[in-house]
């Protein structure tokens, strides 16, 4: 064993010892503030990354980035900081792989990816579907159509629709049921007609 003289020991005022203290403080901060987020972070990574076998590695990569960044300055809000790093890490990995499966990222704006515009064929089909939907809505009685539009287009609850239309919630329910049957009959009738043509 090599002995150390008094001159080999670090002086408490030297930067080396200060760095060790900072390291200990950083470790304490990391254990106290970051590690308790592990379960939530792992759930986020499982939902955000398609290859589940890589989630543990991603979690460790997030920890490394958090730790390295916190060496220079610790964040005031730890949780948003950790999840921001996790999102950035996933974005970096996707860019590196040059693969953008839809199930990987909920918000494609994060990646600055240009989405393909629908081709002319898809646009014609979409216009035809909208036309058919309008025809089905036109076949409904006025109050029934109003209830369906308030529910499906405006997203109102049955209670809100009842207040807006000045009717009972039961009546709204009946209008919505009738509307759904009319739409189903119309769509079914259209598909029957197209099968007979082919």
C-alpha positions as CSV (number, residue, x, y, z in Angstrom):
1,X,0.0,0.0,0.0
2,X,1.4,3.4,-0.9
3,X,1.4,5.9,1.9
4,X,0.6,9.5,1.4
5,X,2.4,12.4,2.9
6,X,0.8,15.5,4.2
7,X,1.8,17.3,1.1
8,X,-0.1,14.7,-1.1
9,X,-3.4,15.4,0.7
10,X,-5.6,18.0,-0.9
11,X,-6.0,21.2,0.8
12,X,-9.6,21.9,1.7
13,X,-9.4,25.1,-0.3
14,X,-8.3,23.4,-3.5
15,X,-10.7,23.0,-6.5
16,X,-10.4,19.2,-6.4
17,X,-12.0,18.9,-3.0
18,X,-14.7,21.4,-3.9
19,X,-15.5,19.3,-7.0
20,X,-15.8,16.2,-4.8
21,X,-18.2,18.0,-2.5
22,X,-20.2,19.2,-5.5
23,X,-20.2,15.7,-6.8
24,X,-21.6,14.4,-3.5
25,X,-24.2,17.1,-3.5
26,X,-25.1,16.3,-7.1
27,X,-25.4,12.6,-6.3
28,X,-27.7,13.4,-3.3
29,X,-29.8,15.7,-5.5
30,X,-30.0,13.0,-8.2
31,X,-31.1,10.3,-5.7
32,X,-33.6,12.7,-4.0
33,X,-35.1,14.4,-7.0
34,X,-34.6,12.3,-10.2
35,X,-34.7,8.6,-9.2
36,X,-38.2,8.9,-7.6
37,X,-39.5,9.7,-11.1
38,X,-38.3,6.3,-12.5
39,X,-41.7,4.6,-12.7
40,X,-43.4,7.6,-14.4
41,X,-40.4,8.0,-16.8
42,X,-40.4,4.3,-17.7
43,X,-44.2,4.4,-18.4
44,X,-43.6,7.5,-20.6
45,X,-40.8,5.8,-22.5
46,X,-42.8,2.6,-23.0
47,X,-45.7,4.6,-24.5
48,X,-43.4,6.7,-26.7
49,X,-40.9,4.1,-28.0
50,X,-41.9,1.1,-30.2
51,X,-39.1,-1.3,-29.1
52,X,-40.0,-2.2,-25.5
53,X,-36.6,-4.0,-25.0
54,X,-34.8,-0.7,-25.3
55,X,-36.8,1.1,-22.6
56,X,-34.4,0.3,-19.8
57,X,-31.4,1.6,-21.9
58,X,-33.4,4.7,-22.8
59,X,-34.1,5.4,-19.2
60,X,-30.3,5.1,-18.4
61,X,-29.5,7.4,-21.3
62,X,-32.0,10.0,-19.9
63,X,-30.3,9.7,-16.4
64,X,-26.9,10.3,-18.0
65,X,-28.1,13.4,-19.8
66,X,-29.9,14.7,-16.7
67,X,-26.8,14.1,-14.6
68,X,-24.4,15.7,-17.1
69,X,-26.6,18.7,-17.6
70,X,-27.1,19.2,-13.9
71,X,-23.3,19.3,-13.3
72,X,-23.3,22.8,-14.7
73,X,-26.7,24.0,-13.5
74,X,-29.5,22.2,-11.6
75,X,-33.0,22.8,-12.9
76,X,-35.5,24.5,-10.8
77,X,-38.3,22.2,-11.9
78,X,-37.0,18.6,-12.0
79,X,-39.9,16.7,-13.5
80,X,-40.4,18.9,-16.6
81,X,-36.6,18.9,-17.1
82,X,-36.4,15.1,-17.0
83,X,-39.3,14.7,-19.4
84,X,-37.9,17.3,-21.8
85,X,-34.7,15.4,-21.9
86,X,-36.6,12.1,-22.5
87,X,-38.5,13.7,-25.4
88,X,-35.3,15.1,-26.9
89,X,-33.6,11.7,-26.6
90,X,-36.5,9.9,-28.4
91,X,-36.5,12.6,-31.1
92,X,-32.7,12.2,-31.6
93,X,-33.0,8.5,-31.8
94,X,-35.8,8.7,-34.4
95,X,-33.8,11.2,-36.5
96,X,-30.7,9.0,-36.3
97,X,-32.6,5.9,-37.4
98,X,-34.5,8.0,-40.1
99,X,-37.6,6.1,-39.3
100,X,-40.8,7.8,-38.3
101,X,-43.5,5.2,-37.5
102,X,-46.8,6.8,-36.4
103,X,-47.0,4.8,-33.1
104,X,-43.6,6.2,-32.0
105,X,-44.3,9.8,-31.6
106,X,-47.6,11.4,-30.7
107,X,-46.6,14.9,-31.8
108,X,-45.0,14.8,-35.2
109,X,-44.4,18.5,-35.0
110,X,-41.5,17.7,-32.6
111,X,-39.7,16.1,-35.5
112,X,-40.3,18.8,-38.1
113,X,-41.5,16.1,-40.4
114,X,-43.4,17.1,-43.5
115,X,-46.5,14.9,-43.8
116,X,-47.4,13.6,-47.3
117,X,-50.4,15.4,-48.7
118,X,-53.2,13.1,-49.9
119,X,-53.1,12.3,-53.6
120,X,-55.9,13.3,-56.0
121,X,-57.5,9.9,-55.7
122,X,-57.8,10.1,-51.9
123,X,-59.1,13.7,-52.2
124,X,-61.9,12.5,-54.5
125,X,-62.8,9.6,-52.2
126,X,-62.9,12.0,-49.2
127,X,-65.2,14.5,-51.1
128,X,-67.5,11.5,-52.0
129,X,-67.6,10.4,-48.4
130,X,-68.5,13.9,-47.2
131,X,-71.2,14.2,-49.9
132,X,-72.7,10.9,-48.7
133,X,-72.6,12.0,-45.1
134,X,-74.4,15.3,-46.0
135,X,-77.0,13.2,-47.9
136,X,-77.5,11.1,-44.8
137,X,-77.8,14.1,-42.6
138,X,-80.3,15.7,-45.0
139,X,-82.5,12.6,-44.7
140,X,-82.9,13.1,-40.9
141,X,-85.7,15.1,-39.3
142,X,-84.5,18.6,-38.4
143,X,-84.4,18.1,-34.6
144,X,-82.7,14.7,-35.0
145,X,-80.1,16.3,-37.3
146,X,-79.6,19.2,-34.9
147,X,-78.9,16.8,-32.0
148,X,-76.5,14.7,-34.0
149,X,-74.5,17.7,-35.2
150,X,-74.3,19.1,-31.7
151,X,-73.1,15.8,-30.4
152,X,-70.7,14.6,-33.2
153,X,-69.5,18.0,-34.6
154,X,-69.7,20.3,-31.6
155,X,-68.8,17.6,-29.1
156,X,-71.5,18.7,-26.6
157,X,-72.7,16.3,-23.9
158,X,-76.3,15.0,-23.9
159,X,-77.2,17.4,-21.0
160,X,-75.7,20.4,-22.9
161,X,-77.6,19.4,-26.0
162,X,-80.8,19.2,-24.0
163,X,-80.3,22.7,-22.6
164,X,-79.4,24.1,-26.0
165,X,-82.4,22.5,-27.7
166,X,-84.8,23.0,-24.8
167,X,-85.8,19.3,-24.6
168,X,-85.3,16.5,-22.1
169,X,-82.1,14.4,-22.0
170,X,-84.3,11.3,-22.8
171,X,-85.4,13.1,-26.0
172,X,-81.9,13.9,-26.9
173,X,-81.0,10.2,-26.5
174,X,-83.9,9.2,-28.7
175,X,-82.8,11.7,-31.4
176,X,-79.2,10.5,-31.3
177,X,-80.3,6.8,-31.5
178,X,-82.6,7.6,-34.5
179,X,-79.8,9.6,-36.1
180,X,-77.3,6.7,-35.7
181,X,-79.8,4.3,-37.2
182,X,-80.4,6.6,-40.2
183,X,-76.6,6.9,-40.7
184,X,-76.1,3.2,-40.4
185,X,-79.0,2.4,-42.9
186,X,-77.6,5.0,-45.3
187,X,-74.0,3.7,-45.1
188,X,-75.2,0.1,-45.3
189,X,-77.5,0.9,-48.2
190,X,-74.6,2.6,-50.1
191,X,-72.3,-0.4,-49.5
192,X,-75.0,-2.8,-50.7
193,X,-75.4,-0.7,-53.9
194,X,-71.7,-0.6,-54.6
195,X,-71.5,-4.4,-54.1
196,X,-74.3,-5.0,-56.5
197,X,-72.5,-2.8,-59.1
198,X,-69.3,-4.9,-58.9
